[in-house]
Every structure is written in C-alpha cells, then in structure tokens.
C-alpha cells in the first residue's frame, strides 16, 4: 500500500467516447481497484474506443486499455495488419450483440431493418466491427444495405431512436447504457437479435463468434432471455507494463469481485476464471496477471 512518502503508481486507462459502455466500465474498474489497492492511481482517458486504444497501447501512450472482442480478435490474429504484441489483463464481460427498437416499431427481425436508418455506434467502437461481422454472416453489408449512422458520441444514439431519426440502435452486453435509456422510455422497447438459424449461419462463417445470452432483467421490461452471438471484451496492457502493476490489478479485481459487480451489473463477469476461460487463441496474459492467477490455482489452458 502507498504511504505519505510513497506516491501511488499512476496507470493510464483508455476507455471510449462518453455515454457508452466502456467509460461506465472504466469508472467501476478504477473505483474498485482503488478501493482494494490504493497504491494504484488509475486515470481514465476518453478515446475513440477499441480501434484507437490498440495503437495507443502499442505506442506506450496508454498503460492499459479496454478492447472489444472483435477488435481484439483482429489485432491479436493479425487480420489486415501485423499481430499486435499486447497482453490480457482481464476479461471484462461478454457482449451479445443486438438491436433495440421502440416498442411501437413494426420491425421484428434484422432483415426488417434493411434500408432503414440504424445507429451502429461511434465509428471507433468495437461494437461497429461486431455488427459488421454479424451482418456479413447473413450476407448483408452494413453500409450498403442499411442507412448506417456513425456517431461522434455513443451517448447520442438512444435519443435518435426515441425521436425517430433512427429506426434502431445497435449495441451489446448486459446493462449497456444506450439500451437502458431506450428501454426506460415511457413507450418501452423491443430487442432484435439473430434467430437460432441465423446465429448458426453467422458462426459457420465467423467461428470466433460464440453463442451468448442476455438473461431476463438485463434491461427494463425485459422478461425473457435474449439469445444472440458475440464475444468477450478485454482489458489489455502494453507489453512493457511492469509485472507488479498487472499483479496488483488482478489481485484487486479478484478481491473486489462483489464491489465491481455492485457498481456495474456487467462487471459481475470480471472474474479470474472468466479471464482464463475467455483467453483468445494465441493471446498472452500479462506476466503479473499470470503470476497472480497461478497463485490462486488458475492457469491459462487449465
């Protein structure tokens, strides 16, 4: 622990644009780590999201950053670029992707939204990449087959659905802020996800996507589970992060599991066991994180 004579260790965390899920998670992450290890002073930095966090991590301008699953898959696998030399600190949460529409919308399926204005999120967001993969698996092109809207701020999307400028908003996860806002509106909301057959078709083409479910109560008025597909998002670190920092973060998150879940429902999935289970093929744990997980009886692949 830090003392009056030992200043806390400063760690810079890249999140995303205000109003989206990453800044909300970042706040819960920072408060929990500080609660269980005051010797770490984590500072949030708003960025354009996953696609900016990766190069900032590679250049050492961020210490850790939040990276959505599809972006993580692409950069670690070397899709369209050289594989990134980044490390996994923690699995954040799973992200079942879906659309939300107003309850009075006639749309009942993904194809019903074709040709309509759809807010897909902030241009740098990993959620935009998830939607591209999902739609491509159905033979649809996000920009050709929809009136795609890309936002400057993720928080602008819900209002566009509520006032009719957009037919739907794309997003994902459990307790995602944009969906909460639409679902909390007086008229209510309805969610649209791939059917079981559509999900099989998508996963046959893009095998890194997995079946995921938003359980009942993930959103106001949602009484039934929403079955979809998606991936896990991760806290990633630059490869030169001091091992003791990764170790202390992993320990604080483990000790603070109940605390982070109380701060943000989605963060209940931030557990050491999920970090090991969700580790992408070929990905490497931060050395300090690996050391802590081994100490508590967990190991990648075990």
Secondary structure, DSSP 8 states (H G I E B T S, - for coil): --BTTB--EEEEEE--STTSHHHHHHHHHHHHHHHH-TTEEEEEE--S-HHHHHHHHHTTS-SEEEE-HHHHHHHHHTTTS----EEEEEEEEEEEEEEEEETT----STGGGTTSEEEEEETT-HHHHHHHHHHHHTT--TTTSSEEEEESSGGGHHHHHHTTS-SEEEEESSS-HHHHHHHTSTT-EEEE---HHHHHHHHHH-TT-EEEEE-TTSSTT--S-EEEEEEEEEEEEETTS-HHHHHHHHHHHHHTHHHHHHH-GGGGG--HHHHHHT--TT-EE-HHHHHHHHHTT--TT-
